[in-house]
Amino acid sequence: MVGNTLMNDVTLSLMTVRNKVIEGTIKPWIIDTTLRDGEQAPGVVFSASEKIEIAALLADLGVNELEVGYPAISEDERSTIRQIVSMNLPLRLTSWARAKWQDIEDARACGTEAVHISFPVSALYLQLMEKDYAWVQRQLQELVPKAKKYFNVVSVGAQDATRAEPELLKSFVLDAEACGADRVRIADTVGIATPTSVLALVGRLKAASHTALEFHAHNDLGMATANAFTALEAGCHAVSVSVTGLGERAGNAALEELAVALKLSGRYESRIDTRKLSSLCTAVSMAAGRVIEAQKPVVGRSAFEHESGIHCAALLKHPLSYQPFLPDQVGRSHHEMIIGKHSGSAGLQHFFSGRGILISRSEANSLLSIVRKTASEKKRALQPEELDSIYSKLSTQTVITIP
């Protein structure tokens, strides 16, 4: 019975997606939380000047909304938020708050257009806070109408929503809607969701309520970006992301990954200028003191590096043969062919032609055996000067002919 219900929910959600595609382009609302949830990554602290710079870069990139911080944390935090508010950036600024009026007062003092109020909804979180759902209902009824007097937009969050009882979560969405909340955040707080479960969850909630939904994904199982994308496919109005996926534990859905996925799908109309992603990610990684891993999708060094002989030969004929998008679409200058154990003759010819040396296919094949042997011994790709040395030694031994 449970399996049938899940499949029905998924089927309903997929039908909704198909209908939306037929109706026209979807315009997702992208919320960046680098300055709030991103800074909660262990050991990460942004200075005021770094926060101001990152906020300006995100606005220039084209995100719709910036969760700019947690005002209740300190006066320094509130001062920085006020400085960002004074910049009049072309995006919505939102302060984060617990379900406490003082937190909302602190947010009000910062002057942001919106406030997000977070509530516990899972049995575990309610137990940890020594509350019950009746308390959640009372806080919704008290805090949301009062906050709406001071903020243009009030969103509420369901903490640990993916571990909450389905009926209780549905009640929370309905209660939030009745109290006047403009949006409800469905938070996968510990990153246990999968795309299939997201389709079913969002489908159930949309069938019960007309309020705008946002999905907040964490990456504990490596599916945050996929879950965020699926949430939009299922009909969520908004998703929250962070630059490079920066955040607690394994992080959040990555802004740069989602932005490119939306663009490649052809179904979404986003304000995000993907050509500015690489410079943004570099700035955030430097401020966070976190190295961008080589294999990081979209912005990692290896995302546009190629060694395989088959791949390199095809890339020389068509740059999209082994790349889903071109480097300049995300602010990278070019792809790079690495010479190593798996290289082929076409890659070697290309490498040497870039150095003004033209070699034939047979000459390249003569070089390959020593190149592959050397790379295997060194357990890495070869540097240009090492390749020059190999070419020079072989050419003096007349193994190949210098053109």
C-alpha positions as CSV (number, residue, x, y, z in Angstrom):
1,M,0.0,0.0,0.0
2,V,2.8,2.4,0.9
3,G,4.6,1.6,-2.3
4,N,1.4,2.3,-4.4
5,T,0.8,5.5,-2.6
6,L,4.4,6.7,-3.3
7,M,4.2,5.8,-7.0
8,N,0.8,7.6,-7.3
9,D,2.4,10.7,-5.7
10,V,5.4,10.5,-8.0
11,T,3.1,10.0,-11.1
12,L,1.0,13.0,-10.0
13,S,4.1,15.1,-9.6
14,L,5.5,14.1,-13.0
15,M,2.2,15.0,-14.6
16,T,2.3,18.4,-13.0
17,V,5.8,18.9,-14.4
18,R,4.8,18.0,-17.9
19,N,1.8,20.3,-17.8
20,K,4.1,23.2,-16.6
21,V,6.5,22.5,-19.5
22,I,3.6,22.6,-22.0
23,E,2.3,25.8,-20.5
24,G,5.7,27.6,-21.0
25,T,9.0,28.4,-19.4
26,I,9.3,28.0,-15.7
27,K,10.8,30.9,-13.7
28,P,12.3,29.5,-10.5
29,W,13.1,31.7,-7.5
30,I,16.7,31.2,-6.4
31,I,17.6,32.0,-2.8
32,D,21.2,32.1,-1.9
33,T,22.1,31.3,1.7
34,T,25.9,31.4,1.6
35,L,26.1,34.3,4.1
36,R,23.8,32.4,6.6
37,D,23.9,28.7,6.2
38,G,27.1,28.7,4.3
39,E,28.9,30.5,7.1
40,Q,27.7,27.7,9.5
41,A,30.2,25.4,7.9
42,P,32.6,24.4,10.7
43,G,35.5,26.8,10.9
44,V,34.2,29.3,8.4
45,V,34.0,33.0,9.3
46,F,33.4,35.8,6.8
47,S,34.6,39.3,7.7
48,A,32.2,42.2,7.2
49,S,34.0,43.3,4.1
50,E,33.9,39.7,2.7
51,K,30.2,39.5,3.3
52,I,29.6,42.8,1.5
53,E,31.7,41.7,-1.4
54,I,30.0,38.3,-1.7
55,A,26.5,40.0,-1.5
56,A,27.5,42.4,-4.3
57,L,28.8,39.4,-6.4
58,L,25.6,37.5,-5.9
59,A,23.5,40.4,-6.8
60,D,25.5,40.9,-10.0
61,L,25.2,37.2,-10.8
62,G,21.4,37.5,-10.7
63,V,20.1,35.5,-7.7
64,N,16.6,36.5,-6.7
65,E,17.0,36.5,-3.0
66,L,19.8,36.6,-0.5
67,E,19.5,35.1,3.0
68,V,21.8,37.7,4.4
69,G,22.4,36.4,7.9
70,Y,21.1,35.7,11.4
71,P,20.7,39.1,13.2
72,A,20.2,37.6,16.7
73,I,23.8,36.3,16.7
74,S,25.4,39.6,17.6
75,E,25.5,43.4,17.1
76,D,28.4,42.9,14.6
77,E,26.2,40.7,12.5
78,R,23.3,43.2,12.6
79,S,25.7,46.0,11.6
80,T,27.0,44.1,8.6
81,I,23.4,43.3,7.5
82,R,22.5,46.9,7.8
83,Q,25.5,47.8,5.6
84,I,24.4,45.3,2.9
85,V,20.8,46.7,3.1
86,S,22.2,50.2,2.5
87,M,23.7,49.1,-0.8
88,N,20.3,48.8,-2.3
89,L,21.2,45.7,-4.3
90,P,18.7,44.5,-7.0
91,L,17.5,41.5,-5.1
92,R,15.4,40.6,-2.0
93,L,17.3,40.5,1.3
94,T,16.0,38.2,4.0
95,S,17.0,37.8,7.7
96,W,16.8,34.4,9.4
97,A,15.1,34.1,12.8
98,R,14.1,31.4,15.3
99,A,10.5,31.2,16.4
100,K,11.1,34.0,19.0
101,W,9.8,37.5,18.9
102,Q,13.2,38.9,19.9
103,D,14.9,37.3,16.9
104,I,12.2,39.0,14.7
105,E,12.8,42.3,16.4
106,D,16.5,42.0,15.7
107,A,15.7,41.3,12.1
108,R,13.4,44.3,12.0
109,A,16.2,46.5,13.2
110,C,18.4,45.5,10.3
111,G,15.9,46.7,7.7
112,T,15.7,43.7,5.4
113,E,12.7,43.4,3.2
114,A,11.9,39.8,4.3
115,V,12.2,37.6,7.4
116,H,12.4,33.8,7.6
117,I,11.1,32.2,10.8
118,S,12.2,28.6,11.5
119,F,10.1,26.1,13.4
120,P,10.8,22.5,14.5
121,V,8.4,20.0,12.9
122,S,9.9,16.5,13.4
123,A,9.2,14.5,16.5
124,L,12.9,14.6,17.3
125,Y,13.3,18.3,17.0
126,L,10.2,19.0,19.0
127,Q,11.5,16.7,21.7
128,L,14.9,18.4,21.7
129,M,13.2,21.8,22.2
130,E,10.8,20.3,24.8
131,K,7.8,21.5,22.7
132,D,4.8,20.0,21.1
133,Y,2.9,20.8,17.9
134,A,0.3,22.9,19.7
135,W,3.2,25.2,20.7
136,V,4.2,25.5,17.0
137,Q,0.6,26.4,16.1
138,R,0.5,29.1,18.8
139,Q,3.8,30.6,17.6
140,L,2.7,30.6,14.0
141,Q,-0.5,32.4,15.0
142,E,1.3,34.9,17.1
143,L,4.5,35.6,15.2
144,V,3.5,35.6,11.5
145,P,0.7,38.2,11.7
146,K,3.0,40.5,13.8
147,A,5.9,40.0,11.5
148,K,3.8,40.9,8.5
149,K,3.3,44.4,9.9
150,Y,7.1,45.0,9.5
151,F,8.2,42.9,6.6
152,N,7.0,42.8,3.0
153,V,7.6,39.0,2.9
154,V,7.4,36.5,5.7
155,S,8.5,33.0,5.1
156,V,8.4,30.2,7.6
157,G,10.6,27.1,7.7
158,A,9.8,23.5,8.6
159,Q,13.0,22.2,10.2
160,D,13.8,18.6,9.7
161,A,10.7,18.3,7.4
162,T,11.9,15.2,5.7
163,R,11.8,13.3,9.0
164,A,8.5,14.7,10.1
165,E,5.3,12.8,10.1
166,P,3.6,13.5,6.8
167,E,0.3,14.6,8.3
168,L,2.0,16.9,10.8
169,L,4.0,18.5,8.0
170,K,0.9,19.0,5.9
171,S,-0.8,20.6,9.0
172,F,2.2,22.9,9.3
173,V,1.9,24.1,5.7
174,L,-1.8,24.6,6.1
175,D,-1.5,26.4,9.4
176,A,1.3,28.7,8.0
177,E,-0.9,29.5,5.0
178,A,-3.8,30.3,7.3
179,C,-1.6,32.7,9.4
180,G,-0.6,34.6,6.3
181,A,2.9,33.2,5.6
182,D,4.0,34.1,2.1
183,R,6.2,31.0,1.6
184,V,6.9,27.7,3.4
185,R,10.4,26.2,3.4
186,I,10.6,22.4,3.4
187,A,14.0,21.7,4.9
188,D,15.9,18.5,4.4
189,T,17.9,19.4,7.4
190,V,20.0,16.2,7.6
191,G,20.1,15.5,3.9
192,I,18.2,12.2,3.8
193,A,15.9,13.0,0.8
194,T,16.2,11.5,-2.6
195,P,14.8,12.8,-5.9
196,T,12.0,10.3,-5.8
197,S,11.0,11.1,-2.2
198,V,11.1,14.9,-3.0
199,L,8.7,14.4,-6.0
200,A,6.3,12.5,-3.7
201,L,6.6,15.0,-0.8
202,V,6.2,18.1,-2.8
203,G,3.3,16.5,-4.7
204,R,1.5,15.8,-1.5
205,L,2.0,19.3,-0.1
206,K,1.0,21.0,-3.3
207,A,-2.2,18.9,-3.5
208,A,-3.1,20.2,0.0
209,S,-2.1,23.9,-0.2
210,H,-1.7,26.7,-2.6
211,T,1.0,28.5,-0.6
212,A,4.4,28.9,-2.3
213,L,6.9,26.2,-1.3
214,E,10.7,26.4,-1.1
215,F,13.0,23.4,-0.8
216,H,16.2,23.6,1.3
217,A,18.5,20.7,0.5
218,H,21.5,19.4,2.4
219,N,24.2,17.2,0.8
220,D,24.8,14.4,3.3
221,L,24.0,11.7,0.7
222,G,25.5,13.7,-2.2
223,M,22.0,14.5,-3.7
224,A,21.4,18.1,-2.6
225,T,21.6,19.6,-6.1
226,A,19.6,16.8,-7.6
227,N,17.0,17.2,-4.9
228,A,16.8,21.0,-5.4
229,F,16.4,20.5,-9.1
230,T,13.7,17.8,-8.5
231,A,11.9,20.1,-6.1
232,L,11.5,22.7,-8.9
233,E,10.4,20.0,-11.3
234,A,7.8,18.9,-8.8
235,G,6.4,22.4,-8.6
236,C,8.3,24.2,-5.8
237,H,8.3,28.0,-6.3
238,A,11.8,28.4,-4.8
239,V,15.0,26.6,-3.7
240,S,17.8,27.7,-1.5
241,V,21.4,27.1,-2.5
242,S,24.9,28.2,-1.5
243,V,28.1,29.0,-3.5
244,T,30.1,25.8,-3.9
245,G,27.6,24.1,-1.7
246,L,29.2,25.6,1.3
247,G,27.4,24.7,4.6
248,E,27.1,22.4,7.6
249,R,28.6,18.9,7.4
250,A,28.6,17.9,3.7
251,G,27.1,21.3,2.7
252,N,24.0,22.5,0.8
253,A,22.8,22.4,-2.8
254,A,25.5,24.1,-4.9
255,L,24.4,27.4,-6.6
256,E,26.7,26.9,-9.6
257,E,25.6,23.3,-10.2
258,L,21.9,24.1,-10.1
259,A,22.3,27.2,-12.2
260,V,23.9,25.3,-15.0
261,A,21.4,22.4,-14.7
262,L,18.6,24.8,-15.1
263,K,20.2,26.4,-18.1
264,L,20.9,23.1,-19.9
265,S,17.4,21.8,-19.3
266,G,15.9,24.4,-21.6
267,R,12.8,24.6,-19.5
268,Y,13.8,27.3,-17.0
269,E,14.2,31.1,-17.4
270,S,16.7,32.3,-14.7
271,R,18.3,35.6,-14.2
272,I,21.6,34.0,-13.3
273,D,24.5,34.9,-15.5
274,T,26.4,31.6,-15.5
275,R,29.5,33.2,-17.0
276,K,30.2,34.8,-13.6
277,L,30.1,31.6,-11.7
278,S,33.8,30.8,-11.7
279,S,34.9,34.1,-10.3
280,L,32.1,34.1,-7.7
281,C,33.1,30.6,-6.5
282,T,36.8,31.6,-6.3
283,A,35.9,34.6,-4.2
284,V,33.8,32.6,-1.8
285,S,36.3,29.7,-1.5
286,M,39.1,32.2,-0.6
287,A,36.9,34.0,2.0
288,A,35.9,30.6,3.5
289,G,39.4,29.2,3.5
290,R,38.1,26.2,1.6
291,V,39.8,24.8,-1.5
292,I,37.7,24.0,-4.5
293,E,38.3,20.3,-5.1
294,A,39.6,19.4,-8.5
295,Q,36.6,17.3,-9.4
296,K,34.1,19.8,-8.2
297,P,31.3,19.9,-10.8
298,V,31.2,23.1,-12.9
299,V,34.0,25.0,-11.3
300,G,36.6,22.4,-10.3
301,R,40.0,22.4,-12.1
302,S,39.3,19.0,-13.6
303,A,35.9,19.8,-14.9
304,F,37.5,20.8,-18.2
305,E,40.6,18.7,-18.2
306,H,40.9,15.7,-20.5
307,E,43.5,13.0,-20.9
308,S,41.9,10.0,-22.5
309,G,43.1,9.6,-26.1
310,I,39.6,8.8,-27.3
311,H,38.2,11.9,-25.6
312,C,40.9,14.2,-26.8
313,A,40.6,13.1,-30.4
314,A,36.9,13.7,-30.3
315,L,37.2,17.1,-28.6
316,L,39.6,18.3,-31.3
317,K,36.8,17.6,-33.8
318,H,33.9,19.0,-31.6
319,P,34.3,20.7,-28.2
320,L,30.9,19.3,-27.0
321,S,31.8,15.7,-27.7
322,Y,32.9,15.0,-24.2
323,Q,31.7,18.2,-22.4
324,P,28.1,19.0,-21.5
325,F,28.8,22.7,-21.9
326,L,31.6,25.0,-23.0
327,P,34.1,26.5,-20.5
328,D,33.2,30.1,-21.3
329,Q,29.6,29.4,-20.3
330,V,30.7,29.3,-16.7
331,G,33.6,31.9,-16.9
332,R,36.4,29.5,-17.7
333,S,38.7,30.4,-20.7
334,H,39.2,27.0,-22.3
335,H,39.4,23.2,-21.8
336,E,42.8,21.6,-21.3
337,M,44.3,18.4,-22.7
338,I,46.5,16.6,-20.2
339,I,49.2,14.3,-21.5
340,G,49.7,11.1,-19.5
341,K,49.2,7.4,-19.4
342,H,45.9,7.4,-21.2
343,S,46.8,9.9,-23.9
344,G,46.7,9.2,-27.7
345,S,48.5,10.4,-30.7
346,A,46.0,13.2,-31.5
347,G,46.6,14.7,-28.1
348,L,50.3,14.6,-28.5
349,Q,50.1,16.2,-31.9
350,H,47.9,18.9,-30.5
351,F,50.3,19.5,-27.6
352,F,53.3,19.9,-29.7
353,S,51.6,22.0,-32.4
354,G,50.8,24.5,-29.6
355,R,54.5,24.8,-29.1
356,G,55.2,25.3,-32.8
357,I,56.3,21.7,-33.4
358,L,54.5,19.7,-36.1
359,I,54.8,15.9,-35.8
360,S,53.2,13.2,-37.9
361,R,50.8,10.5,-36.6
362,S,53.6,7.9,-36.8
363,E,56.0,10.2,-34.9
364,A,53.4,10.8,-32.3
365,N,53.0,7.0,-31.9
366,S,56.7,6.7,-31.5
367,L,56.5,9.1,-28.6
368,L,53.5,7.5,-27.0
369,S,55.2,4.4,-25.6
370,I,57.8,6.5,-23.6
371,V,55.2,9.0,-22.6
372,R,52.9,6.3,-21.2
373,K,55.8,4.5,-19.5
374,T,57.1,7.8,-17.9
375,A,53.6,8.8,-16.7
376,S,53.0,5.3,-15.2
377,E,56.3,5.5,-13.3
378,K,55.6,9.0,-12.0
379,K,51.9,8.1,-11.3
380,R,50.7,11.4,-12.8
381,A,50.4,13.4,-15.9
382,L,53.5,14.9,-17.4
383,Q,54.5,18.5,-17.3
384,P,55.3,20.4,-20.5
385,E,59.0,20.5,-19.8
386,E,59.0,16.8,-19.3
387,L,57.4,16.3,-22.7
388,D,59.9,18.7,-24.3
389,S,62.7,16.6,-22.8
390,I,61.3,13.3,-24.1
391,Y,60.8,14.8,-27.6
392,S,64.3,16.3,-27.6
393,K,66.0,13.0,-26.5
394,L,64.1,10.9,-29.1
395,S,64.7,13.4,-31.9
396,T,68.5,13.4,-31.3
397,Q,68.4,9.6,-31.4
398,T,66.7,9.9,-34.8
399,V,63.7,7.9,-33.6
400,I,61.6,10.6,-35.1
401,T,62.4,13.3,-37.6
402,I,62.3,16.9,-36.6
403,P,60.1,18.7,-39.2
